[in-house]
Amino acid sequence: MSFDGHTTSSGSYPGPAGSIALNANVLVLNKYYQAIRVINVRRAFSMLCKELAEVIHIEDEGAGKSKWLNLNFTDWQELSSLKAEFEPDDYEWIHTVRFQIAVPRIIRLLGYDKLPRQDVKFNRRNIYARDGSKCQYCGKKFPTTDLSLDHVTPKSQGGKSTWDNIVCSCIRCNVKKGGRTPEQAHMHLITKPVKPKRSPVINIRLADERYSSWKQFLDNAYWTVELK
Ligand SMILES: [Zn+2]
């Protein structure tokens, strides 16, 4: 079975399912239920089909209660067909030639026992995500191609390339600031730059209601990291 050539994004289901299901994100847990990364739907289904992973489905039971279900691919297919009938708007759908299946939000790798990385990688993508792609001087949002990374205290004055000394800046503000500190240039940072506690990319997803079920696993990961 292929999820590459024979899929279409949801067309027949309205509501939240109207978005392009293949662009949805899936949270991956290790076998100890610790969040380790976010992947795309295609990779998630590929691992489910190979039985390397199972779906963790959080069923809302109302009154603030919920329960989890551990489901293999066949179980998930069966549950999907019920959901398609009764709650189509609550899910995003992948249509294959033979059937339709709901996009899972969380999967668990059955044989993977490595622990989550404790540290947020210091790279361009995570810095842009931390700063919400906003210039930290003028506060405007820019496409990443129009943003550069600015050393708050310039390298020429001993500034380091670290989380608390690098921010996103638009080209205009970068030029205006030149080789000066914000004080010297009479410019102000809109937020004090700090090292994020967890992946800023995941934080952005969490703001999306579709991924609310991730929260309990991420909080768990967060506390695990903090207590070590
Ligand atoms: Zn700017």
Residues whose N, C-alpha, C, O or C-beta is under 5 A from the ligand:
A	BS01	ZN	C135 Y137 C138 C170 C173
